[in-house]
Structures are given as structure tokens and as C-alpha cells.
Amino acid sequence: MTSDVNFGQATGKQTLKATWAGADLELSRKTSFTGPDGTERTNATTQKLSLSGDGKVLTAAIHSEGGRGGPTDSTLVFNKQ
């Protein structure tokens, strides 16, 4: 899905995508816009979600690029209580 987005004084396009990779759900978002100084900027985030076999642990592996400070990788673990 692609849509127009507004960032204050800047406008751009955002693309969202969801795909299955085996038992994992992969969510991706790519945003492109022209900054106030006229430069083209792109941000991208990919989240890979996986559920443990017993359904009690959800793991989210997140990769982001294009933000301040360079690429980042994070892993979040959620335990069902």
C-alpha cells in the first residue's frame, strides 16, 4: 500500500508491505520525502515477527535505516503472562 504523507513542511510517499516468510510475519515501511532544504530523504524499517511454538513468546527483530545516527537493529521479546 502506498500513500501520501505530510511531515510539517515536507510531503512524501509512504509504502507499507506485509509478507509471510514461513512462520514469520515481515512488516516493512519505506518513507521518501523532500526535506525543507530540497534534499531527498528515505527512511526504511523492517520488522520480523515470530511466535514461539507454544504461543507464549513473541519476538520482534527490527531493522531501521535512514534515520539520524545510521542503521539500527533491535530485538524485542514479549512473554505472555
GULUMTI-491258 format. One record per residue: residue number from 1; residue in three letters; z negated, y, x of N, C-alpha, C, O in turn. Coordinates in nm, 4 decimals. Each point is the difference from the previous one (the first is absolute). Layout:
REM residues N
REC   seq   type       n_c3       n_c2       n_c1      ca_c3      ca_c2      ca_c1       c_c3       c_c2       c_c1       o_c3       o_c2       o_c1
REC   NUM    ALA          Z          Y          X          Z          Y          X          Z          Y          X          Z          Y          X
...
REM end
This chain:
REM residues 81
REC   seq   type       n_c3       n_c2       n_c1      ca_c3      ca_c2      ca_c1       c_c3       c_c2       c_c1       o_c3       o_c2       o_c1
REC     1    MET     0.0000    -0.1151     0.0844     0.0000     0.1151    -0.0844     0.0000     0.1228     0.0900    -0.0793     0.0078     0.0938
REC     2    THR     0.1661     0.0870    -0.1208     0.0064     0.1245     0.0752    -0.0237     0.1157    -0.0946     0.0529     0.0025    -0.1111
REC     3    SER    -0.1332     0.0940     0.1560    -0.0287     0.1161    -0.0844    -0.0095     0.1254     0.0860    -0.0189    -0.0071     0.1215
REC     4    ASP     0.0325     0.1218    -0.1871    -0.0190     0.1284     0.0664    -0.1491     0.0304     0.0029    -0.0726    -0.0315    -0.0943
REC     5    VAL     0.0270     0.0939     0.2046    -0.1413     0.0365     0.0131    -0.0107     0.1431     0.0509     0.0913     0.0508     0.0653
REC     6    ASN    -0.2031     0.0133    -0.0956    -0.0271     0.1356     0.0467    -0.1242    -0.0005     0.0866    -0.0999    -0.0634    -0.0340
REC     7    PHE     0.1059     0.1341     0.1462    -0.1128     0.0148     0.0921    -0.0244     0.1493     0.0207     0.0299     0.0535     0.1068
REC     8    GLY    -0.0825     0.0123    -0.2055    -0.0200     0.1444     0.0126     0.1341     0.0708     0.0081     0.0719     0.0084    -0.0996
REC     9    GLN    -0.0375     0.0424     0.2171     0.1257     0.0722     0.0185     0.1161    -0.0917     0.0350     0.1142     0.0458     0.0045
REC    10    ALA    -0.1393    -0.1723     0.0202     0.1051    -0.0938     0.0395     0.0278    -0.0993    -0.1129    -0.0897    -0.0357    -0.0765
REC    11    THR     0.2144    -0.0077     0.0676     0.0377    -0.1051    -0.0947     0.0684    -0.1117     0.0773     0.0504     0.0215     0.1102
REC    12    GLY    -0.0490    -0.1395    -0.1677     0.0621    -0.1117     0.0686     0.0200    -0.1179    -0.0912    -0.0043     0.0126    -0.1224
REC    13    LYS     0.0263    -0.1279     0.1832     0.0225    -0.1256    -0.0716    -0.1039    -0.1011     0.0429    -0.0397    -0.0048     0.1164
REC    14    GLN    -0.0039    -0.0756    -0.2114    -0.0939    -0.1078     0.0283     0.0579    -0.1298    -0.0546     0.0452    -0.0056    -0.1144
REC    15    THR    -0.0469    -0.0981     0.1967     0.0492    -0.1309    -0.0408    -0.1158    -0.0988     0.0038    -0.0699    -0.0110     0.1008
REC    16    LEU     0.0500    -0.0607    -0.2109    -0.1043    -0.1023    -0.0107     0.0669    -0.1349    -0.0198     0.0990    -0.0112    -0.0723
REC    17    LYS    -0.1540    -0.0920     0.1376     0.0592    -0.1330    -0.0096    -0.1114    -0.1038     0.0030    -0.0956     0.0134     0.0764
REC    18    ALA     0.1075    -0.1163    -0.1587    -0.0949    -0.1118    -0.0009     0.0798    -0.1299     0.0114     0.0939    -0.0229    -0.0762
REC    19    THR    -0.1319    -0.0618     0.1719     0.0687    -0.1278     0.0186    -0.1035    -0.1083     0.0299    -0.1077     0.0274     0.0529
REC    20    TRP     0.1429    -0.1503    -0.0880    -0.0822    -0.1147     0.0335     0.0520    -0.0601     0.1296     0.1206    -0.0198     0.0150
REC    21    ALA    -0.2097    -0.0094     0.0782     0.0331    -0.0697     0.1242    -0.0860    -0.1259     0.0009    -0.1099    -0.0008     0.0554
REC    22    GLY     0.1602    -0.1040    -0.1161    -0.0816    -0.1201    -0.0185    -0.1098     0.0309    -0.0996     0.0278     0.0422    -0.1123
REC    23    ALA    -0.1528    -0.0630     0.1524    -0.1138     0.0274    -0.0881    -0.0521     0.1433     0.0150    -0.0925     0.0401    -0.0705
REC    24    ASP     0.1521     0.0376     0.1628    -0.0456     0.1372     0.0245     0.0829     0.1001    -0.0794     0.1207    -0.0173    -0.0168
REC    25    LEU    -0.1862     0.1217    -0.0316     0.0680     0.1100    -0.0678     0.0136     0.1140     0.0998    -0.0995     0.0447     0.0571
REC    26    GLU     0.2221     0.0029    -0.0353     0.0232     0.1085     0.0937     0.0419     0.1250    -0.0770     0.0981    -0.0011    -0.0744
REC    27    LEU    -0.1743     0.1087     0.0938     0.0264     0.1284    -0.0645     0.0413     0.0997     0.1072    -0.0680     0.0138     0.1016
REC    28    SER     0.1788     0.0557    -0.1237     0.0427     0.0989     0.0983     0.0305     0.1320    -0.0686     0.0463     0.0048    -0.1139
REC    29    ARG    -0.0740     0.1021     0.1876     0.0266     0.1352    -0.0486     0.0602     0.0793     0.1144    -0.0550     0.0026     0.1101
REC    30    LYS     0.1677     0.0622    -0.1358     0.0634     0.0860     0.0993     0.0226     0.1356    -0.0644     0.0592     0.0096    -0.1075
REC    31    THR    -0.1069     0.0954     0.1738     0.0136     0.1352    -0.0511     0.0739     0.0837     0.1033    -0.0384     0.0029     0.1169
REC    32    SER     0.1438     0.0647    -0.1595     0.0766     0.0896     0.0862     0.0032     0.1370    -0.0638     0.0224     0.0130    -0.1204
REC    33    PHE    -0.0449     0.0894     0.2013     0.0042     0.1360    -0.0522     0.0318     0.0976     0.1122    -0.0122    -0.0325     0.1181
REC    34    THR     0.0526     0.1513    -0.1568     0.0265     0.1066     0.0953    -0.1199     0.0929     0.0005    -0.0377     0.0546    -0.1037
REC    35    GLY    -0.0223    -0.0368     0.2208    -0.1178     0.0839     0.0127     0.0353     0.1480    -0.0117     0.1176     0.0362     0.0019
REC    36    PRO    -0.2186     0.0490    -0.0139     0.0221     0.1445    -0.0118     0.0768     0.0593     0.1178     0.0648     0.1038    -0.0128
REC    37    ASP    -0.0729    -0.1715     0.1287     0.0721     0.0482     0.1179     0.1421    -0.0542     0.0083     0.0712     0.0280     0.0964
REC    38    GLY    -0.0285    -0.1066    -0.1979     0.1364    -0.0517    -0.0057     0.0201    -0.1350     0.0651     0.1112    -0.0528    -0.0025
REC    39    THR    -0.2155    -0.0051     0.0610     0.0153    -0.1306     0.0630    -0.0147    -0.1124    -0.1023    -0.0792     0.0086    -0.0938
REC    40    GLU     0.1570    -0.1128     0.1144    -0.0062    -0.1182    -0.0865    -0.1177    -0.0864     0.0448    -0.0154    -0.0273     0.1190
REC    41    ARG    -0.0667    -0.0151    -0.2133    -0.1172    -0.0827     0.0307     0.0018    -0.1257    -0.0853     0.0413     0.0019    -0.1160
REC    42    THR    -0.0866    -0.1104     0.1755    -0.0041    -0.1279    -0.0705    -0.1346    -0.0671     0.0260    -0.0463    -0.0071     0.1138
REC    43    ASN    -0.0152    -0.0414    -0.2204    -0.1234    -0.0785     0.0077     0.0263    -0.1345    -0.0657     0.0668    -0.0071    -0.1032
REC    44    ALA    -0.1190    -0.0996     0.1627     0.0183    -0.1334    -0.0571    -0.1301    -0.0781     0.0090    -0.0706     0.0063     0.1007
REC    45    THR     0.0394    -0.0799    -0.2067    -0.1180    -0.0851    -0.0040     0.0386    -0.1357    -0.0576     0.0703    -0.0081    -0.1008
REC    46    THR    -0.1167    -0.0975     0.1651     0.0209    -0.1354    -0.0503    -0.1365    -0.0661    -0.0149    -0.0813     0.0026     0.0924
REC    47    GLN     0.0565    -0.0618    -0.2084    -0.1232    -0.0737    -0.0263     0.0364    -0.1443    -0.0306     0.0809    -0.0272    -0.0887
REC    48    LYS    -0.1409    -0.0648     0.1624     0.0203    -0.1421    -0.0271    -0.1307    -0.0538    -0.0559    -0.1018    -0.0021     0.0693
REC    49    LEU     0.1046    -0.0417    -0.1953    -0.1195    -0.0476    -0.0697     0.0028    -0.1526    -0.0096     0.0995    -0.0593    -0.0417
REC    50    SER    -0.2108    -0.0028     0.0812    -0.0078    -0.1460    -0.0103    -0.1360    -0.0393    -0.0564    -0.1027     0.0598     0.0320
REC    51    LEU     0.1052    -0.1615    -0.1161    -0.1198    -0.0512    -0.0649    -0.0314    -0.1371     0.0588     0.0886    -0.0840     0.0159
REC    52    SER    -0.2157     0.0628     0.0161    -0.0405    -0.1289     0.0560     0.0238    -0.1120    -0.1020     0.0126     0.0253    -0.1198
REC    53    GLY    -0.0068    -0.1474     0.1685     0.0255    -0.1153    -0.0857    -0.0998    -0.0157    -0.1127     0.0364    -0.0446    -0.1088
REC    54    ASP    -0.1623     0.0807     0.1329    -0.1012    -0.0129    -0.1050    -0.0080     0.1242    -0.0893    -0.0813     0.0048    -0.0923
REC    55    GLY     0.1657     0.0958     0.1198     0.0045     0.1204    -0.0828    -0.1168     0.0949     0.0193    -0.0190     0.0910    -0.0808
REC    56    LYS    -0.0602    -0.1100     0.1866    -0.1200     0.0821     0.0180     0.0151     0.1124     0.1020    -0.0856     0.0882     0.0074
REC    57    VAL     0.1944    -0.0901     0.0724     0.0177     0.1024     0.1035     0.1423     0.0564    -0.0089     0.0984    -0.0738     0.0058
REC    58    LEU    -0.0904     0.2052    -0.0198     0.1279     0.0707     0.0015     0.0089     0.0759     0.1317    -0.0890     0.0784     0.0331
REC    59    THR     0.1964    -0.1016     0.0422     0.0202     0.0683     0.1274     0.1222     0.0898    -0.0117     0.1055    -0.0420    -0.0476
REC    60    ALA    -0.1215     0.1677     0.0924     0.1095     0.0976    -0.0004     0.0260     0.0428     0.1436    -0.0854     0.0625     0.0629
REC    61    ALA     0.2031    -0.0960    -0.0111     0.0424     0.0447     0.1329     0.0914     0.1203    -0.0222     0.1022    -0.0112    -0.0677
REC    62    ILE    -0.1385     0.1255     0.1243     0.0693     0.1263    -0.0282     0.0567     0.0572     0.1290    -0.0709     0.0115     0.0999
REC    63    HIS     0.1997     0.0247    -0.1024     0.0670     0.0633     0.1138     0.0582     0.1322    -0.0484     0.0716     0.0036    -0.1001
REC    64    SER    -0.1021     0.1052     0.1709     0.0509     0.1329    -0.0363     0.0680     0.0635     0.1199    -0.0445    -0.0158     0.1136
REC    65    GLU     0.1541     0.0888    -0.1404     0.0724     0.0729     0.1042     0.0395     0.1366    -0.0524     0.0172     0.0201    -0.1202
REC    66    GLY    -0.0032     0.0737     0.2131     0.0508     0.1316    -0.0359    -0.1055     0.1036    -0.0286     0.0325     0.1171    -0.0195
REC    67    GLY    -0.1562    -0.1565     0.0167    -0.1070     0.0962    -0.0235    -0.0450     0.0640     0.1300     0.0542    -0.0290     0.1066
REC    68    ARG    -0.1495     0.1125    -0.1156    -0.0559     0.0622     0.1201    -0.0723    -0.1058     0.0823    -0.0726    -0.0833    -0.0543
REC    69    GLY     0.0927     0.0871     0.1835    -0.0697    -0.0931     0.0876     0.0740    -0.1295     0.0261    -0.0528    -0.0856     0.0711
REC    70    GLY     0.1710     0.0671    -0.1242     0.0780    -0.1198     0.0287    -0.0278    -0.1145    -0.0942    -0.0746     0.0150    -0.0968
REC    71    PRO     0.1352    -0.1316     0.1251    -0.0157    -0.1176    -0.0860    -0.1438    -0.0500    -0.0019    -0.0723     0.0110     0.0990
REC    72    THR     0.0320    -0.0661    -0.2133    -0.1336    -0.0582    -0.0125     0.0084    -0.1352    -0.0697     0.0870    -0.0235    -0.0838
REC    73    ASP    -0.1784    -0.0638     0.1202    -0.0143    -0.1300    -0.0651    -0.1444    -0.0171    -0.0417    -0.0916     0.0293     0.0769
REC    74    SER     0.0709    -0.0770    -0.1991    -0.1341    -0.0235    -0.0527    -0.0008    -0.1311    -0.0760     0.1020    -0.0429    -0.0538
REC    75    THR    -0.2183    -0.0202     0.0501    -0.0181    -0.1195    -0.0813    -0.1245     0.0201    -0.0854    -0.1079     0.0292     0.0516
REC    76    LEU     0.1237    -0.0451    -0.1816    -0.1108     0.0102    -0.0935    -0.0249    -0.1377    -0.0602     0.0941    -0.0706    -0.0360
REC    77    VAL    -0.2217     0.0328     0.0251    -0.0361    -0.1303    -0.0563    -0.0952     0.0240    -0.1164    -0.1028     0.0660     0.0147
REC    78    PHE     0.1388    -0.1207    -0.1310    -0.0803     0.0144    -0.1208    -0.0511    -0.1384    -0.0407     0.0784    -0.0933    -0.0174
REC    79    ASN    -0.2096     0.0812     0.0026    -0.0630    -0.1252    -0.0411    -0.0438     0.0083    -0.1450    -0.0687     0.0945    -0.0389
REC    80    LYS     0.1076    -0.1923    -0.0412    -0.0399    -0.0055    -0.1384    -0.1477    -0.0366    -0.0103    -0.0469    -0.0915     0.0676
REC    81    GLN    -0.0251     0.1628    -0.1518    -0.1430    -0.0271    -0.0142    -0.0309    -0.0528    -0.1383    -0.1157    -0.0286    -0.0307
REM end
